[in-house]
Amino acid sequence: MSRRGWVGARWAGFCLVAVIVTATQTTSAGAKTHGAETKVSPALLTLAEAHPKNEFAVIVRAGSAAGNGHRAEQAAAAVGRANGKTGRALSIVGGTSARLTGDEILDLAKDPDVAYIASDDLVFASFDPVAGAALAAGPGILEVGAPDAWRQLGVTGRGIGVAILDSGIAPHPDLAGRIVASVDFTSGGSGASLIPAADPGGHGTHVAGLVAGDGTASGGAYTGVAPGANLIDVRVITATGSTTVSTLIAGMQWILAHRSDYNIRVVNLSAGAPVTVSYNNDPLAMAVEVLVFSGITVVVSAGNDGPSGSSITSPGSDPYVITVGGIDDNGTATTADDAIASWSSQGPTAIDGLAKPDLVAPGRKIVSLRSPGSTLDQELPDRVVLGLDPLVPQYFRLSGTSMAAPVVTGVVALMLEAAPTLTPAQVKARLKGSAAPLAYGSLYTTGSGLVSAVGAITALDQPDAAAAPVSAGFAAGMYASLYGQPLTWRDLAFNGGVDSHGVPWTDVNWSDINWQDMTWESISWEDITWENLSWQSFNWSAVNWQDMTWESISWEDITWDTVTHKEKSKGRKVRSGWEALN
């Protein structure tokens, strides 16, 4: 195939942020015509003559002076006389789409009702970074500098797979062709088979648009941060806003098993559960750590339980994920009038006292994609936002750290397109090191500051700070699978050059390790060979959670960030439905 050229598309007077490429075949110099040279496009004619039994997709235009509707019927009738297969009526051009063999095309060219037969070429659309940057109008996207990254650095997240652990992703013009897989864990089945993309809740589609929407239905105004990224829809929350930790973990396990199939490099989890135990004993912490150490960056919302201190939710309380708080951009692209969103959860983390969130992004009254007919769509009709078509609103306004997290996730996709070899640890260090300091807030409210797209992409690596210990569940669960692999140490001088038992790092081997109290900070987990692990069959239930009484935790009450569980009752699952923040 050869590219015919770039064509700018316009719709309703707005310049759509798309570039169209049509695929054709070159014409052979020695093609025979049989008198059809005036009725069949040259490239198609050559192919029809060279491959008379092959079937081709074509557009047939009728030649009568009748109205276009009648011409479409005439074209379809002519295709039928040639024994071809008609497709959809194309009255706007007075024709029809069809499929015909090479011989049938040559016969059809002799029909007096036929004016022209052209190849129904493949059409590719791609986001134009320069044009898109000029059209983007969302204050939050502008404030973090995403359009500057597209324009100056030419990155849009192309080729990067982003898994959205959420309520699903509805098909939307802004995501066309980039929802590369969709799987459902909420129907009670194994969730192993792919399904058509859908979002009965409405939350996941909004999140997905902030990551990777390309603004098609808004003339480029409501564009996501990484409009070239691919999306993997992992549905783990029902339309009524409920899920369980086991469902979340099942979704994560599927991501691990299929990360190579879709180049999954980053996961967005806009969800959280109350912190009731140390991350050291938290199954969600274990699960996200497995993702991180297998090379997948995990971005998690901080939660919406602010302004109370120590209100960061799990697994945002884990030291290895990127935990994102929310700020109010006040509807402008300048930081001068910004403030902490009152509902954004604050650190330090409960029980462990870790400094969280890691950084912040805009999260109040953010416009992104609408899932028509979803729970949120029905319960919050006042949040609908128009795009180009006033009869079919395509956008929706929501608030929460659920909206802030995917802004950072999009920045991660940009970073990974620019530097595909970055590890999750490097991604997190660059994000925090390049964040814009804020005149308000603190380490426990705004973390390192406001995420900066250009800053994160162009940042250089800093020396690793002392890493936090991995969770006990991760260590215990990985032991059997990793036993015998070469151990790489981050810093041979760490902890005075010895492990917790005084053994020099160079002398430590698998037979000497006391796995339960190992000084985990010095192991270079990124150097572990994860590819040989069978994630599908990993036995999470075999992990010894140190006799924790998990029954006392109401894990069903996961708080998705636009959901506030107002009704609490001891020992009973709460299904409160969706309730949006202001």
ABEGO torsion letter per residue (X at the ends): XBBAEBBBBBBGGBBBBBBBBBBBBBBBAABBAGGAAAABBAAAAAAAAABAABBBBBBBBBABABBAAAAAAAAAAAAAAAGBBBBBBBAAAGBBBBBBBAAAAAAAAABAABABBBBBBBBBBBBBAAAAAAABABAAAAAAGAAAAAAAAGBAGBGBBBBBBBAEBBBBAAABGABABBBBAAAGBAGABBBBBBBAAGAAAAAAAAAABAGAAAGGABBBABAABBBBBBBABBAAGBBBAAAAAAAAAAAAAAAAAAGBABBBBBBBBBBABBAAABAAAAAAAAAAAAGBBBBBBAEAAOABBGABBOAAABAABBBBBBBBAGGBABAAABBBBAABBBOBBBGAGBBOBABBBBABGBBBBBBBGBAAAAABAAABBBBABAABBABBBBBEAAAAAAAAAAAAAAAAAABAABBAAAAAAAAAAABBBBABEBAAAAEAEBBBAAAAAABBBBBBBBBBBBBAAAAAAAAAAABGBBBBBABAABGGGBBAAGBBAAABBAAABBAAABBAAABBAAABBAAABBAAABBAAABBAGGBBAAABBAAABBBAABBBABBBBGBBBBAEBBBBX
